[in-house]
Amino acid sequence: MDALLRKYQCKLEQAGLVEPGSALLAELNDELAWSRPDGLQEFFRPLFERLAINSFVFIRPSEPYRLALDELCAGAGDALRPQDCETRTFLHDIPLVPAGDFEALASALSGRKGAVIRGVGVAAPGAVSLEQGFVTVSSILFASFVKIFSDALVRQRTGTLDDARRRVLERIVRLSPPPPSRAPKLAEGPFGDEISARAAMIEAGREVVRLGLVDSYFGNISCLADGVVHISQTGSSLDELAGVIDPCPLDDSSCAGLTASSELTAHLGIYDCGEAAVILHGHPRFGVVLSMDCEREDCPERGRCFAHCPEQRFAAGVPVVPGEVGTGPTGLCHTLPPALAHHAGAMVLGHGVFTTGRQDFNEAFRTLLDIERASREEVLRRLGLGRGRS
């Protein structure tokens, strides 16, 4: 198998999204290469003629993602419309197409990054790289997991959560391992130079992905050392940070920030507002679910609350703030720094969790795990599912 096909097959398996050896990936170079023989190859092959693509990923999700996706599809029309940040920003919606209908699939993929084939799996092409398909299928499964619990919380409040859906949720919880009880032991700080700062970032980023505290590999990370904020580049993989960390001096004496994370301004604000030496941002699933659960039904900003929620909210013991990626008037660069000035962690509504450490990533990682564990317990409590033990 081609090395790139093998790499992304392993990433899917390590993330627990597919059973070993079940993913079907394809890459077009001189010839079209597939990761393995599969009867669906001939069904998908014409996509390379119909669409301007050079790669393709198809997965049959493993549990609990298959269960969540099948349940959502059973009650949906032509698309799923999750409201988490990654879906709103990158996917917009998730088309649902009938099994065996090539024209419907090709049409859906001509306008969206990926699609769900009902009862079969998730498909995503890549116009530039195989990585695009990997990110899309990962994000679709993440969004589906978040959506089924978010929808359930709304139904629970309105008294419309029926026994059948509750049983599905109970099965999903039983099939989902809880967050680790202990954080990994990471390099100890403070980090006074570029080499030690970057080594600590690479280690922490790899562990965040390994423990499943992200959506595919999304998130960002930074470290302040000797007047320079070292931050992951925009679009970089948290588990592959070597060579994609930008130095951004606090005195603006470098233009390296042009390729830095889109949340650089928020990171700079956090360092300016408090005593943080490191910042860690992940997308833990239950933290995202809990951040989106608001009991105020009459909110005048409903539907736009992710940008400018008028409420002062706390969940899992930390502030929940609105904010969009970037530096606009509703950018999280305005809301996140004040929230982290007096707390070690904060949730951005529908987006994820940011945590800080005053010396190194050990404190930030512990806080990230603490928030996710508390979020899981609170979501299950609100749904009357206890702690989800079988």
Order of alpha helices (4+ residues) and beta strands (2+ residues): alpha-beta-beta-alpha-alpha-beta-alpha-beta-beta-alpha-beta-beta-alpha-alpha-alpha-beta-beta-beta-alpha-beta-alpha-alpha-beta-beta-alpha-beta-beta-alpha
